[in-house]
Amino acid sequence: MKIAIIGAGYGGMAAAWDLKKAGHDVTIFESANYVGGLASGFKEPHWDWSVEKFYHHWFQSDSEMLGLIRELGLADKVMFPRPLTVMLYKNKWYPFDSILNALRFPGLGFGLNKIRFGFVGLFLRLTNNWQALEKVTAHEWMLKYAGKQVYEQMWQPLLIGKFASFYKDVNMAWLWARMHARTTRLGTFEGGFQNFSDLFAEKLREQRVEIRLGVSIKSIKRDQASGSLSVDGESFDKVLVTTSPNLTAKLCPELPENYLKGLLELKSMGAVVMTLSLKHSLSKDGFYWFNVPKEEGYPFLALVEHTNFVSSEHFGGDHIIYAGDYLEVGHEYFSLSDAELLEKFIPAFQKFNPEFSRDWIKKIWVHKTNYAQPIPLVNHSKNVPAIQTPIDGLYFASMSQVYPWDRGTNFAVEIGRKAARMMVV
Ligand SMILES: Cc1cc2nc3c(=O)[nH]c(=O)nc-3n(C[C@H](O)[C@H](O)[C@H](O)COP(=O)(O)OP(=O)(O)OC[C@H]3O[C@@H](n4cnc5c(N)ncnc54)[C@H](O)[C@@H]3O)c2cc1C
């Protein structure tokens, strides 16, 4: 078959790998001039490694991702350093990267709260019954089982940070998926995620997958006479779309009304992430990931010192930090200039290190996306669009369909490969 894939993110590239191996003729169309999609990165001339536009790491439980890397013969380039994740309590940062540290965390109070926190964590780790958990919101479930103090200290800030005004609407299966499938050890790829994406693209090209960069597809139509699908006028037997549900609806207006309605009704958050290269390290204690309580007046949700995860040697001695936030599309951060956003962030950087001053900043970059985090509401499984669309030969695989899992490169690989299997039967 002659197959087109729209998007050279991890989902599209993983599908291409399997479709090519199954003997098909595969072309990937990618609107950007590079591969990697949301996990792509960028590099300064004096850096050996790239940094991701949106901070990325893998979990040890990312079996689909790590399995694919092994299959590509690149496993020796995966590394799992031991970075420190911290949580704020009464103006002090505490390690929060192991069960023991979580139990030591003073924000959980004493006795009963710690026991409830421990039991809730254990239950979510052990149960596989997410179907029961999607019937209730995370807000209600955690208040009931973890209790007010644990919820308000631990889970409410995460929900508010990630989902803003939707925070009380997100279902408990979302939180289950995070606790069930994630590990505290975090991994990355030698040279950065972009290096992995480029090596993957190279392997695809060696297999004679055609990757057309800088080509933004405008429409996918059925050709009634031949039964094939026309991708901007070029004919294919089958097409896999890996863009957001909104873009997919625009690309394929011939989809039946109820499928289109399903795509357009899905909710998601956008993200704005600022990356800064600094002359000095921001965290005096070598912390990597600061869980920032936005409700305490911080202008972002996560502060990540990337060079406390991988060495600043890879960046010519620059210290790299990210300040990122998940935001509703239309939030003012989407329209502010980079300089205006920096003015909002600078006072917060001083809270992490009072010595920080603007002359530490060598350069900043701001990356924005409207589609960063799907929002799973109660009984969300009924709203997940089918991978095989009602149009014969047209398939759709995106972050919005990896549910009950939370979006991530691991699940992009999984759904891309699943779509590939469906396309060849
Ligand atoms: C802030 C943030 C932090 C994240 N952190 C992590 C993390 O730590 N670990 C992790 O594993 N995952 C993380 N993720 C999630 C991860 O990036 C995604 O789950 C994954 O990259 C999605 O891959 P995909 O192939 O489904 O989609 P995408 O990567 O979005 O790929 C879709 C591709 O389609 C292309 N495209 C769109 N329209 C067209 C068109 N008309 N024509 C041609 N091409 C088109 C796009 O340019 C894009 O390259 C994070 C995401 C964000 C936003």
The ligand as a Tripos MOL2 file, in Angstrom:
@<TRIPOS>MOLECULE
LIG
   53    58     1     0     0
SMALL
NO_CHARGES

@<TRIPOS>ATOM
      1 C1          5.1040   21.0550   28.1800 C.3       1 LIG1
      2 C2          5.1750   19.6130   27.7680 C.ar      1 LIG1
      3 C3          5.9570   18.7340   28.5200 C.ar      1 LIG1
      4 C4          6.0150   17.3930   28.1670 C.ar      1 LIG1
      5 N1          6.7970   16.5670   28.9040 N.ar      1 LIG1
      6 C5          6.9520   15.2850   28.5330 C.ar      1 LIG1
      7 C6          7.8690   14.4420   29.2000 C.ar      1 LIG1
      8 O1          8.5580   14.8440   30.1410 O.2       1 LIG1
      9 N2          7.9780   13.1610   28.7840 N.ar      1 LIG1
     10 C7          7.2570   12.6630   27.7470 C.ar      1 LIG1
     11 O2          7.4180   11.4920   27.3920 O.2       1 LIG1
     12 N3          6.3610   13.4340   27.0950 N.ar      1 LIG1
     13 C8          6.1800   14.7280   27.4610 C.ar      1 LIG1
     14 N4          5.3050   15.5360   26.7810 N.ar      1 LIG1
     15 C9          4.3850   14.9320   25.8210 C.3       1 LIG1
     16 C10         5.0020   14.5500   24.4950 C.3       1 LIG1
     17 O3          5.7220   15.6360   23.9390 O.3       1 LIG1
     18 C11         3.8830   14.1350   23.5470 C.3       1 LIG1
     19 O4          3.0480   13.1850   24.1580 O.3       1 LIG1
     20 C12         4.4060   13.5310   22.2570 C.3       1 LIG1
     21 O5          5.5080   14.2480   21.7430 O.3       1 LIG1
     22 C13         3.2620   13.5300   21.2400 C.3       1 LIG1
     23 O6          3.6920   12.9700   20.0280 O.3       1 LIG1
     24 P1          2.7060   12.9070   18.8000 P.3       1 LIG1
     25 O7          3.4520   12.2850   17.6850 O.co2     1 LIG1
     26 O8          1.4090   12.3020   19.2170 O.co2     1 LIG1
     27 O9          2.3280   14.4270   18.4640 O.3       1 LIG1
     28 P2          3.2440   15.6540   18.0530 P.3       1 LIG1
     29 O10         4.5720   15.5670   18.6690 O.co2     1 LIG1
     30 O11         2.3960   16.8630   18.3100 O.co2     1 LIG1
     31 O12         3.4260   15.4590   16.4810 O.3       1 LIG1
     32 C14         2.5070   15.9040   15.5350 C.3       1 LIG1
     33 C15         3.2860   16.4810   14.3750 C.3       1 LIG1
     34 O13         2.3610   16.8780   13.3330 O.3       1 LIG1
     35 C16         2.8780   18.0170   12.7130 C.3       1 LIG1
     36 N5          1.7860   18.6820   11.9830 N.ar      1 LIG1
     37 C17         0.7470   19.3740   12.5130 C.ar      1 LIG1
     38 N6         -0.0590   19.8200   11.5270 N.ar      1 LIG1
     39 C18         0.4720   19.3990   10.3620 C.ar      1 LIG1
     40 C19         0.0840   19.5520    8.9940 C.ar      1 LIG1
     41 N7         -1.0250   20.2110    8.6400 N.pl3     1 LIG1
     42 N8          0.8780   18.9980    8.0390 N.ar      1 LIG1
     43 C20         2.0100   18.3230    8.3770 C.ar      1 LIG1
     44 N9          2.4150   18.1470    9.6600 N.ar      1 LIG1
     45 C21         1.6470   18.6760   10.6320 C.ar      1 LIG1
     46 C22         3.4350   18.8390   13.8700 C.3       1 LIG1
     47 O14         4.3710   19.8010   13.4300 O.3       1 LIG1
     48 C23         4.0720   17.7410   14.7340 C.3       1 LIG1
     49 O15         5.4360   17.5520   14.4110 O.3       1 LIG1
     50 C24         5.2460   16.9010   27.0740 C.ar      1 LIG1
     51 C25         4.4780   17.7780   26.3230 C.ar      1 LIG1
     52 C26         4.4430   19.1320   26.6500 C.ar      1 LIG1
     53 C27         3.6180   20.0440   25.8100 C.3       1 LIG1
@<TRIPOS>BOND
     1     1     2 1
     2     2     3 ar
     3     2    52 ar
     4     3     4 ar
     5     4     5 ar
     6     4    50 ar
     7     5     6 ar
     8     6     7 ar
     9     6    13 1
    10     7     8 2
    11     7     9 ar
    12     9    10 ar
    13    10    11 2
    14    10    12 ar
    15    12    13 ar
    16    13    14 ar
    17    14    15 1
    18    14    50 ar
    19    15    16 1
    20    16    17 1
    21    16    18 1
    22    18    19 1
    23    18    20 1
    24    20    21 1
    25    20    22 1
    26    22    23 1
    27    23    24 1
    28    24    25 2
    29    24    26 1
    30    24    27 1
    31    27    28 1
    32    28    29 2
    33    28    30 1
    34    28    31 1
    35    31    32 1
    36    32    33 1
    37    33    34 1
    38    33    48 1
    39    34    35 1
    40    35    36 1
    41    35    46 1
    42    36    37 ar
    43    36    45 ar
    44    37    38 ar
    45    38    39 ar
    46    39    40 ar
    47    39    45 ar
    48    40    41 1
    49    40    42 ar
    50    42    43 ar
    51    43    44 ar
    52    44    45 ar
    53    46    47 1
    54    46    48 1
    55    48    49 1
    56    50    51 ar
    57    51    52 ar
    58    52    53 1
@<TRIPOS>SUBSTRUCTURE
     1 LIG1         1 GROUP 0 **** ****
